[in-house]
Amino acid sequence: MKKLGWFGRLWLTRFSQPAGERAVHRVALQSRPKRILELGLGTLRRTERMLSLLQAGGSEPVQYVGLDRFEGRTAADPPGVTLKQAHQRLHALGRVQLVPGNVDTSLARLCNHLGVFDLVLVAADNDSRHLERGWFFVQRLVNTRTTVLVESADGGPAGRSAWKPIDKRRIDDLAARTIQRRAA
């Protein structure tokens, strides 16, 4: 994707489809994150748009870390791209690190090496069991200034979704549940 001008930014934040992703683009444009973590990449459309939006106004490249199952997807999973396709499509949009695997195991391997992120996106197509265990590790990657957006699918016929912010306290609660389940 090429750099976006003011019209492209307007289109992404107000008129792009799916409408639920407009919130992600608005948050990215307002907060101008330098470090982004995305759990679940899907078809990469959202990621490409967001990184292009940030590239348009920034001088230094965004550091982006994306975790996805890639080739490990099952027939029941939503469509997605391969690891090679993701590298090819994203490498020009920032400093990109892509990690294959389930959310919990990938974060367990990397969380001590990643540092704190400015923006964390959690897609609805993540396996809920792996995501529940992953909150313990997400807790280490965020602080009170981190914006965390979680996609919630409404299950309607159009497959609409909404991105909702959650605060650090809620993440701490989700992480505590993980610890309690392990102890039980």
Secondary structure, 3 states (H helix, E strand, C coil): CCCCCHHHHHHHHHCCCCHHHHHHHHHHHHHCCCEEEEECCCCCHHHHHHHHHHHHHCCCCCEEEEEECHHHCCCCCCCCCCHHHHHHHHHHHCEEEEEECCHHHHHHHHHHHHCCCCEEEECCCCCHHHHHHHHHHHHHHCCCCCEEEEEEECCCCCCCEEEEEECHHHHHHHHHHHHHHHHC
